[in-house]
Amino acid sequence: MKKMLTAILSGAAALSLFACTAPEKVGSASSVKLTFCIWDEVQQPVFERIIEKFEEENPDIDVELQLTPWSQYWTKLDAAMGADSAADVFWMNTFLPKYASAGLLEALDGYLEKDGIAMDAYVASSAGMCRYEGRQYGMPKGLDTVQLFYNKEIFREYGVEEPKPGWTWEDMVKKAEELKAKSSEIYPILMELDPQPSYFNFIVQSGGYILDESGKKTGLGEPGSIEAYRDIVELMDQGLMPDARVLSDTKGTDLFLSKKGAMLFMGSWKCSLLDQAGFGDQIAAVPMPLREKGNQSVIGGLSYAMNANCKDKEAAWKLIRYLSGEEANRMQAEEKIDIPALKSAQQYYRAEHIDTAVLFEAANSGFPYPTSLLAADWNQVISDYSGKIFAKELSPEEGCRAMQKEVQDILDKEQT
């Protein structure tokens, strides 16, 4: 496996460093120079302010903020790692095991112990996503959860009782049937047919699993996993949700924002869209409906990682400590950039007209987005077969069993 990763992280393209959009800063001759790379241009202005505050508090450190678009980020990171020219600090996601296993990330346990920083100050699932083989390789940035949003005005107009915490999948179906019987102009249920906002949640809630605790076995062919896909297909067949063709043309979130849907499974990362759409107090959030094994949310999130070849690791750690601390988290939360993984900073996150307690509850009871060394490969397999199931090209049983085999083959390859 390590030979495979070494090959990935080499080549002439390595000379292409992360694209930098920030102007070169002029510091004192004795100051430490650090580079910090992100991929989201929406967050860039906030991080420019965060870096400015950090430099005020650490005048001996100059930080150059680099922006590389998501479409190029991992390719350029791999290339730069191979040339020993990657940024000192950079964003990391669920691909962390790939880089940690190859010895490309600095383990942070010693720094945490020295500074007396306890990881239980962060949401457990987010902190866990930054760990690999018992060591901490990243500090949590933020987190995202999935819950159900609904249009209160539509429920009132058609005389259907609004969803309430503690409701079940069967309750949701009944409400959808009531709405369908009273109007043919709106979709009772909407979702985006991607892993995090839909089927990864339902698989676990039904007693299936994507990866077991060891990360070496998949349960995509288990009865609970098949049931999750079958229930989504049934919603389409009953006309309670748009079919795959409609949802491939127009995202479920966009249909909801156009007031063409009553209920929407949506990630917290899109809450700001509801504010921008001017719904006022027309929208509410409620936990996902209960299925056989609960209503837990799959949680994604980013972390700050240090390049193992960083020339000044103490300075890089100071930056990571600041980025994952109270002040930087407050600045992001106030701009609705992220729900902080740092629990003490969650008080600063406010989404207009949405009860944020629903989001925090989902975060505290959720499970981390599954990952492994070859996560990108098996994620693609799942996405491809899921699309075939929703398009009715394969039955849920056929699709899940095919997924099971191909994903397990990839997981077995990781062990060789």
C-alpha positions in Angstrom: 0.0 0.0 0.0 2.8 2.4 0.9 4.5 1.8 -2.5 1.2 2.6 -4.2 0.9 5.9 -2.3 4.6 6.8 -3.0 3.8 6.4 -6.7 0.8 8.6 -6.4 2.8 11.3 -4.7 5.6 11.5 -7.3 6.2 12.9 -10.8 7.3 16.0 -12.6 4.0 17.6 -11.9 5.2 17.9 -8.3 6.9 21.2 -9.2 3.4 22.7 -9.5 2.8 24.1 -6.0 -0.6 25.0 -4.7 -1.9 28.0 -6.5 -1.5 31.1 -4.4 -3.9 34.0 -4.7 -2.7 36.1 -1.8 -0.1 38.8 -2.4 3.4 38.2 -1.1 3.8 39.8 2.3 6.9 41.5 3.4 7.9 40.7 7.0 11.0 41.2 9.1 14.1 39.3 8.1 13.9 37.3 11.2 10.3 36.3 11.0 9.1 32.7 10.3 7.4 32.2 7.0 4.5 29.7 6.8 2.1 28.7 4.0 -1.5 27.7 4.7 -3.7 26.2 1.9 -7.5 26.0 1.6 -9.8 25.2 -1.2 -13.0 27.3 -0.7 -13.0 30.9 -2.2 -16.2 31.6 -0.2 -14.2 31.2 3.1 -11.1 33.0 1.8 -12.1 36.5 3.1 -12.9 35.1 6.6 -9.5 33.3 6.7 -7.7 36.4 5.6 -9.1 38.2 8.6 -8.3 35.2 10.9 -4.7 35.2 9.6 -4.4 38.9 10.2 -5.5 38.5 13.8 -3.1 35.6 14.3 -0.2 37.7 12.9 -1.1 40.6 15.3 -0.7 38.1 18.2 2.4 36.4 16.7 4.4 39.2 15.0 7.3 36.9 14.5 5.3 34.7 12.1 4.2 35.6 8.6 1.5 33.4 7.1 0.8 33.2 3.3 -2.8 32.1 2.6 -3.0 30.0 -0.5 -6.2 29.0 -2.4 -6.4 26.0 -4.6 -9.9 25.1 -6.0 -11.4 21.8 -4.9 -11.2 20.5 -8.5 -7.3 20.8 -8.3 -6.7 20.5 -4.6 -5.8 16.9 -4.2 -3.9 16.5 -7.4 -1.7 19.5 -6.5 -1.3 18.3 -2.9 -0.1 14.9 -4.1 2.3 16.5 -6.6 3.6 19.1 -4.1 4.1 16.4 -1.4 6.2 14.4 -3.9 8.4 17.4 -4.5 8.6 18.3 -0.8 7.1 21.7 -1.6 3.6 21.4 -0.1 2.1 24.0 2.2 3.1 23.9 5.9 -0.5 23.7 7.0 -3.5 22.7 4.9 -7.1 21.6 5.0 -7.7 17.9 5.3 -10.9 15.8 5.1 -11.8 12.1 5.3 -8.9 11.3 3.0 -6.6 11.8 6.0 -5.7 8.0 6.4 -4.1 8.0 2.9 -1.7 10.8 3.9 -1.1 9.8 7.5 -0.3 6.2 6.5 2.3 7.4 4.0 4.0 9.4 6.7 3.1 12.8 5.1 1.3 14.3 8.1 2.8 15.4 11.4 1.3 13.6 14.4 0.0 16.2 16.9 -0.2 14.2 20.1 3.1 15.6 21.6 2.0 19.2 20.9 -1.4 18.6 22.5 0.2 17.1 25.6 2.7 19.9 25.9 0.0 22.6 25.7 -2.5 20.7 27.8 -5.2 20.6 25.1 -7.9 18.0 25.7 -9.6 16.6 22.6 -12.9 16.1 24.5 -13.3 19.9 24.0 -14.3 19.0 20.5 -17.3 17.0 19.1 -16.2 13.4 19.5 -17.0 12.4 15.9 -15.0 15.3 14.5 -12.0 14.6 16.7 -12.2 10.9 15.7 -12.1 11.8 12.0 -8.7 13.4 12.6 -7.2 10.2 14.1 -5.4 7.4 12.4 -4.2 4.2 14.2 -4.6 5.9 17.6 -2.7 9.1 16.8 -4.1 12.6 16.2 -3.1 14.0 12.8 -5.4 16.9 12.5 -7.3 19.5 14.6 -11.1 19.7 13.9 -12.3 22.7 12.0 -16.1 22.4 11.8 -18.8 19.9 11.2 -21.9 19.3 9.2 -25.0 17.4 10.1 -28.1 16.3 8.3 -31.6 17.0 9.4 -35.1 17.6 7.9 -36.2 21.1 7.0 -39.9 21.8 6.2 -42.0 24.7 4.9 -44.4 25.6 7.7 -46.6 27.6 5.3 -47.2 24.6 3.0 -48.2 22.4 6.0 -50.6 25.1 7.2 -52.1 25.7 3.8 -53.1 22.1 3.4 -54.0 21.4 7.0 -51.3 18.8 7.7 -49.8 18.6 11.1 -46.1 19.7 11.2 -43.3 17.2 11.9 -42.3 17.0 15.5 -39.2 15.6 17.3 -39.5 11.9 17.9 -41.5 11.2 14.7 -40.8 8.1 12.7 -40.3 7.2 9.0 -43.8 5.9 8.9 -45.1 9.3 10.3 -43.2 11.1 7.5 -44.7 8.8 4.8 -48.2 9.5 6.2 -47.7 13.2 6.1 -46.3 13.0 2.6 -49.4 11.0 1.5 -51.7 13.6 3.0 -49.9 16.4 1.2 -49.9 14.5 -2.1 -53.7 13.9 -1.7 -54.3 17.6 -1.3 -51.9 19.0 -3.9 -50.3 17.9 -7.1 -48.2 21.0 -7.4 -45.7 20.3 -4.7 -43.3 17.5 -3.9 -44.0 16.2 -0.3 -40.4 15.0 0.2 -37.1 16.1 -1.3 -33.5 15.0 -0.9 -30.3 15.1 -2.9 -29.3 11.6 -3.9 -25.7 11.9 -2.6 -24.2 9.8 0.3 -24.1 12.3 3.1 -27.5 14.1 2.8 -29.4 10.9 2.1 -28.6 7.2 1.9 -25.5 6.9 4.2 -27.8 8.1 7.0 -30.6 5.6 6.2 -28.3 2.7 5.8 -27.0 3.1 9.4 -30.5 4.0 10.7 -31.8 0.7 9.2 -29.1 -1.5 10.8 -26.8 -1.7 7.9 -23.3 -0.2 7.7 -20.9 1.2 5.2 -17.7 0.1 7.0 -17.4 -1.9 10.3 -15.4 -0.6 13.2 -12.2 -2.2 11.9 -12.6 -0.4 8.6 -11.9 -3.7 6.8 -15.4 -4.9 6.0 -18.4 -3.4 4.3 -22.0 -4.1 5.1 -23.5 -2.7 2.0 -25.1 -6.0 1.2 -26.7 -6.4 4.6 -30.5 -6.4 4.9 -30.6 -3.0 6.6 -28.6 -1.5 3.7 -30.9 -3.0 1.1 -33.9 -1.7 3.0 -32.6 1.8 3.0 -32.3 1.9 -0.8 -35.7 0.1 -1.1 -37.4 2.8 1.0 -36.0 5.6 -1.2 -37.1 3.9 -4.3 -40.6 3.4 -2.8 -40.9 7.1 -2.1 -40.3 7.7 -5.8 -42.6 4.9 -6.9 -45.4 6.3 -4.7 -45.0 9.8 -6.1 -44.0 11.1 -2.7 -40.6 12.3 -4.0 -39.3 13.2 -7.5 -37.7 10.4 -9.5 -34.0 10.2 -10.2 -34.4 11.9 -13.6 -35.9 15.0 -12.0 -33.4 15.1 -9.2 -30.5 14.7 -11.6 -31.8 17.8 -13.5 -32.6 19.9 -10.5 -31.2 19.4 -7.0 -33.7 18.8 -4.2 -32.4 21.8 -2.4 -33.1 24.0 -5.4 -36.7 22.7 -5.7 -37.2 23.4 -2.0 -35.9 26.9 -2.3 -38.3 27.4 -5.2 -41.1 26.5 -2.8 -41.9 23.3 -4.8 -41.4 21.0 -1.9 -42.7 20.6 1.7 -39.9 18.6 3.4 -36.2 18.4 2.6 -33.3 16.3 3.9 -30.5 18.8 3.9 -27.0 19.3 5.4 -26.3 22.1 7.8 -23.7 23.4 5.4 -26.6 24.8 3.3 -28.4 26.7 6.1 -27.2 30.0 4.8 -29.1 29.4 1.5 -32.4 29.3 3.4 -31.5 32.7 5.0 -30.5 34.2 1.6 -33.8 32.9 0.0 -35.8 35.2 2.3 -38.1 32.6 3.7 -38.4 34.5 7.0 -39.9 32.3 9.7 -41.5 30.1 7.1 -38.9 27.3 7.5 -38.2 25.1 10.5 -35.9 22.2 11.2 -36.5 18.9 12.9 -34.4 15.8 13.5 -34.6 13.1 10.9 -37.4 10.6 11.4 -36.7 7.5 13.4 -36.0 4.3 11.6 -35.4 0.8 13.1 -32.0 1.7 14.7 -32.4 5.5 15.3 -32.1 8.7 13.4 -28.4 9.5 13.7 -26.7 11.7 11.2 -23.6 11.1 9.2 -21.1 13.9 10.0 -18.5 15.3 7.8 -16.0 18.0 8.5 -12.6 19.4 7.9 -9.4 19.5 9.9 -6.1 21.4 10.0 -3.1 19.2 9.3 0.6 19.9 9.4 3.0 18.8 6.7 5.4 16.3 8.2 8.3 18.0 6.3 7.4 21.5 7.6 10.6 23.4 8.3 9.3 25.2 11.5 6.9 22.8 13.2 6.6 24.9 16.4 5.4 27.9 14.3 3.0 25.7 12.3 1.6 24.2 15.5 1.0 27.8 16.8 -1.0 28.5 13.7 -3.0 25.2 14.0 -3.7 25.8 17.6 -5.0 29.3 16.8 -7.1 28.1 13.8 -8.8 25.5 16.0 -9.2 27.7 19.0 -11.9 29.9 20.3 -11.3 33.2 18.5 -10.9 31.7 15.0 -13.9 29.5 15.5 -16.0 32.4 16.7 -15.1 34.4 13.6 -16.1 31.5 11.3 -19.3 30.8 13.2 -20.4 34.5 13.1 -20.1 34.3 9.3 -22.0 31.0 9.2 -19.0 29.4 7.6 -19.1 26.3 9.9 -20.7 24.9 12.9 -17.7 24.8 15.1 -16.4 21.4 16.2 -15.1 23.2 19.3 -18.1 22.8 21.6 -17.5 26.1 23.5 -17.6 28.1 20.2 -20.9 26.6 19.0 -22.8 29.4 20.9 -21.6 31.9 18.2 -23.3 30.0 15.3 -26.7 31.5 14.5 -28.8 30.5 11.5 -31.7 32.9 11.0 -35.2 31.4 11.7 -33.7 27.9 12.3 -33.5 26.2 15.8 -29.8 25.5 15.8 -30.3 23.1 18.8 -31.5 20.6 16.2 -28.2 20.9 14.4 -26.1 20.5 17.6 -28.2 17.6 18.7 -27.5 15.8 15.4 -23.8 16.6 15.8 -23.6 15.1 19.3 -25.4 11.8 18.4 -24.0 11.4 14.9 -21.4 9.1 13.4 -18.4 10.1 11.3 -18.3 9.9 7.5 -16.6 6.5 6.9 -13.2 6.5 5.4 -10.2 4.3 4.7 -7.0 4.4 2.6 -8.8 4.0 -0.7 -11.9 5.8 0.3 -12.0 7.8 -3.0 -12.2 4.5 -5.0 -14.9 2.8 -3.0 -16.9 6.0 -2.7 -17.1 6.2 -6.5 -18.3 2.5 -6.6 -21.1 3.3 -4.2 -22.1 6.5 -6.1 -22.2 4.6 -9.4 -24.3 1.7 -8.2 -26.6 4.0 -6.1 -27.3 6.0 -9.3 -28.3 2.7 -11.1 -30.6 1.7 -8.2 -32.4 5.1 -8.2 -32.7 5.1 -12.0 -34.3 1.6 -11.8 -31.5 0.0 -13.8 -30.9 -2.4 -10.9 -33.1 -3.5 -8.0 -31.9 -2.5 -4.5 -30.9 -6.1 -3.9 -28.9 -6.4 -7.1 -27.2 -3.0 -6.7 -26.3 -3.5 -3.0 -24.9 -7.0 -3.6 -22.8 -5.8 -6.5 -21.6 -2.8 -4.3 -20.8 -5.2 -1.5 -18.5 -7.2 -3.7 -16.6 -4.4 -5.4 -16.2 -2.3 -2.2 -15.0 -5.3 -0.3 -12.5 -6.1 -3.1 -11.1 -2.5 -2.6 -10.9 -2.9 1.1 -9.1 -6.2 0.8 -6.6 -4.5 -1.6 -5.8 -2.0 1.1 -4.6 -4.8 3.3 -2.0 -6.1 0.8 
